[in-house]
Amino acid sequence: MNRGLSILIPTYNDICTKQVERIVSLLGRQPDIDYEVVVADDCSPDRQCVAANSQISAYGRCRYIRLDKNRGRAAIRNYLHERQSTTGCSTWTAASS
């Protein structure tokens, strides 16, 4: 059985690379789960965070999205869920820190 799972991580001024690496490591050992990790940056002004998080797209099954305007905590979560609602996957939202 092949199950789909989208892990959604909204972030703002937080480096998420270690968290994403742990998720990929754990789920990579589960061959029956088709997964993706989506990190959405809510227009963080911290260039160090942006530079580090932009590397997330290089990981397998991971995407990094940086918004051009800050939307706020609730709006970024809604944005992620709206983007994923058409995939048919189960979703799980994680905190970035």
C-alpha positions as CSV (number, residue, x, y, z in Angstrom):
1,M,0.0,0.0,0.0
2,N,1.4,3.4,-1.0
3,R,0.2,6.2,1.3
4,G,0.8,9.9,0.6
5,L,1.9,12.3,3.3
6,S,2.7,16.0,3.0
7,I,4.6,17.5,6.0
8,L,4.1,21.3,6.1
9,I,6.5,23.5,8.0
10,P,5.8,27.2,8.2
11,T,8.8,29.3,9.3
12,Y,9.9,32.8,10.1
13,N,13.5,33.6,11.0
14,D,14.2,30.0,11.9
15,I,16.7,27.6,10.3
16,C,14.8,24.3,9.6
17,T,17.5,22.2,7.9
18,K,18.2,19.9,10.8
19,Q,14.5,19.3,11.4
20,V,14.0,18.5,7.7
21,E,17.1,16.2,7.7
22,R,15.6,14.2,10.6
23,I,12.2,13.9,8.9
24,V,13.8,12.7,5.7
25,S,16.0,10.2,7.6
26,L,13.0,8.8,9.5
27,L,10.6,8.6,6.5
28,G,13.3,7.4,4.2
29,R,13.2,4.1,6.1
30,Q,9.5,3.7,5.5
31,P,9.2,2.4,1.9
32,D,5.4,2.2,2.0
33,I,5.0,6.0,2.6
34,D,5.2,8.4,-0.3
35,Y,6.0,11.7,1.4
36,E,7.1,15.3,0.7
37,V,8.3,18.0,3.0
38,V,7.3,21.6,2.2
39,V,8.9,24.5,4.1
40,A,7.3,27.9,3.6
41,D,9.2,30.9,4.8
42,D,6.9,33.9,5.7
43,C,9.3,36.5,4.2
44,S,12.0,36.2,6.9
45,P,14.3,39.2,6.9
46,D,17.2,37.2,8.4
47,R,19.5,36.4,5.4
48,Q,21.3,33.7,7.2
49,C,18.0,31.8,7.8
50,V,17.0,32.3,4.2
51,A,20.4,31.1,2.9
52,A,20.4,28.0,5.1
53,N,16.8,27.1,4.4
54,S,17.1,27.6,0.6
55,Q,19.3,24.4,0.6
56,I,16.2,22.4,1.6
57,S,15.1,22.1,-2.0
58,A,18.2,20.1,-2.7
59,Y,17.1,17.3,-0.4
60,G,15.0,14.6,-2.0
61,R,11.3,15.0,-1.8
62,C,11.6,18.5,-0.2
63,R,10.6,22.0,-1.3
64,Y,11.4,25.4,0.1
65,I,9.1,28.3,-0.7
66,R,9.8,31.9,0.3
67,L,7.0,34.3,0.3
68,D,7.6,37.8,-1.0
69,K,5.4,39.4,1.7
70,N,4.9,38.5,5.4
71,R,1.4,37.1,5.9
72,G,1.5,36.2,9.6
73,R,1.4,32.9,11.4
74,A,-2.2,31.8,10.8
75,A,-2.1,32.9,7.1
76,I,1.1,31.0,6.3
77,R,-0.4,27.8,7.7
78,N,-3.6,28.4,5.7
79,Y,-1.5,29.1,2.6
80,L,0.3,25.7,3.0
81,H,-2.9,23.8,3.5
82,E,-4.5,25.4,0.5
83,R,-1.6,24.5,-1.7
84,Q,-1.7,20.9,-0.6
85,S,-5.5,20.4,-0.5
86,T,-5.6,19.3,-4.2
87,T,-2.9,16.6,-3.8
88,G,-5.1,14.1,-2.0
89,C,-2.3,13.4,0.5
90,S,-2.7,13.5,4.2
91,T,-1.1,16.6,5.7
92,W,0.7,17.2,9.0
93,T,1.8,20.7,10.0
94,A,5.0,20.9,12.1
95,A,6.4,23.8,14.1
96,S,9.7,25.1,12.7
97,S,11.6,25.1,16.1
